[in-house]
Amino acid sequence: MITKLLEKAKMFQKNQKNFNEILYYFNSTIKYIGYKLKYPEAESDLIIYLHQLLRRLNLNRFKEDKDLLAFINKCLKNRSITLFYNNAKEKERINLISETEVLDSMNYEEKNDEYSDVFFMDLISSLNPKQKQITFCKYYLQLSDIEIAKMFKMSRQGVNQAKRLALKKLKVELLS
């Protein structure tokens, strides 16, 4: 399996037509790392990285195929660590850690129109805690139902149902 990898890599740098042949050597590693990263685009990101790495790699520093193979495997593992941390940062931006953090953000969120903030907080104060949190996230923080569902570890349908019940309760309160 290792035979001719260095030769194929040199051919790839000249004409970039035999990438699939080179990918064959790293396919199982890429699939395994992609599975471990647990996000849909991980495998594609690693394949793109391999392509870019092969284009800019100085192949004269490798004497044997096994040296090149070990180096590229190490690079793929290092790239997977970077992807893991980038993906974790992205998830942190979307998800608030806990329900208390949502309530804290309700208290400390700064907006331009203080009157509407007071009115909104007063209005949703009549809701139960879960409905209050979901309503706040949906209409004040402008999050999607899917983002709210992930945040509270519930289904999108559960978020939708809680939102509908909250709106129904608010409608009755406003009209009375």
N, C-alpha and C positions, 0 to 999 in steps of 0.2 A: 504494500500500500504506500509506503513512504517513497518508493523509487520514483525518480524523475520529477519530484515536486519543485526542486530548485530550477530545473530546466523549464518546466511549465510556467513558473513565476517569471522567469526572464522573458519567455515568449509573450506572456500577458503584458509586461511592461512595454513591449514593442508595439503590439497591435490590439491589445485588450479584447481579444475575441474568445479566449479559452477560460473565462472566469468560472464557468460551471464545472470544468474539470478540476480546478483548484478548490472550488467550494466543496466538492466531494470529500476532500481530505478533512474538512472541518465541520461537515454537516452535523455529525452526531454531537460534537461539542456545542455548536450553536443551538441546536434543538434543546439540549439539556439545560444550557444556561438560560435560554429563552423561557423554558418551563419554570425554572427556579425564580426568575424575575417576576413572574406572575402579572405581566401586563401584555395586552395583545400585540403591540408593535415591537416587542423586545427582539424577536427573531429577525425581523426586517432591519431593525437598527443595527444589529450585530453583522448582518450580511453587508449592509452599506459600509459599516466601519471596516470590514475585511477588504472590501473593494478599494476603499480609500487608502488603507494601509499598504496594500500591494502596489498601488500606483506610486507611492512616495518612498517606499522602502529601498535602501541601498543593499542590493543582493550580493555585492562583491564581498561583504563582510562575513558571509556564510560559506563554509567549506563543504558541508554535507546537507543532505535533505533533512536529516534528523535535527540539525541545529535550527534550520528555518522553521520546521514544524514546532519545535519546542518554543521558539521565540513567538511565533504567531499565536500559539495556544496561550502563552503567558499574557500577550497583549489583549486577547479576547477576554480573558478572566479579569484583567485590570479594567477593561472597558465596561464589563458587566458591573463592577463595583461602582463606577461612575454613574452608569445608568440607574442602578439601584438608588443611589443617593438623590439623583435628579428626580426620579419618580416619587421618592418619599417626600421631597420638598414640594412637589406639585400637589400631592395628596394633602399635605398640611395646609396649603393655601386654600383648598376647597373645604376641608372638613374642620369644624370646630371640635375640640377634643371632647367636651362633655356638655351636658345640659346646663350645668351651672355657668359654664363659659358663655353660653348663649344668653342666659339671664343677665350676666355681668355686662355683656356687650349691649344689652337693651338699656342698661343704666348709664353706660359711658359713651354711647354712640353720639357723635356730634353732628348736628344738622343745622341748616341755616334758619329754618322756620321753627322757632321754639314752641309757638302756639300749637302748630299741627302735631309736634312731637308729644306735647302734653295731652292733647286731645286723643291721639292714637293710643298712648299708653293707658289713659283713663278708659278708653273704649274697650281695649282688650283685657283690662283688669277683671272683667266679669267672666272671662273664659276659664276653663280648667287649665292647669299648668301645661299639659301637652298641647292643647289647642292654642294656648297663648304663645308657646315657643314656635309652633309651626306657622301661625299667622304672622308672627314677627319676622321669621326667616323668609317667608314667602313675599310679604308685601313691604317690609321695611328694609331687609337686606337684599331683596330681589333675587333670591336663590330659586333654582328650578326644583320641581318636585323630586327629581332624581337625586339632586344634591342634598336636599333635606332628608330624603330616605336614607342615604348613606350616613349622614351625620347622626341620625337617631337610631340607626340599625333597624330599620323597618322597611316594609315594602312601599313602593310608589303608590299602590292602591290604598294602603293605610294612611299615607300622608294626604291623599286626595279626599278620603272619607273624613278625616279629622278636620281638614280645611273646609269641606262642605258643611259639616255640622257647626263649625265655628261661625261661618258666614251666615248660616241660618239663624243662629242665636244672636249674632250682632244685628241682623236685619230686624228681628223682633224687638230688640232693645232700642234701636234707633227709631222705629215706627211707633213705639209706645210712649 
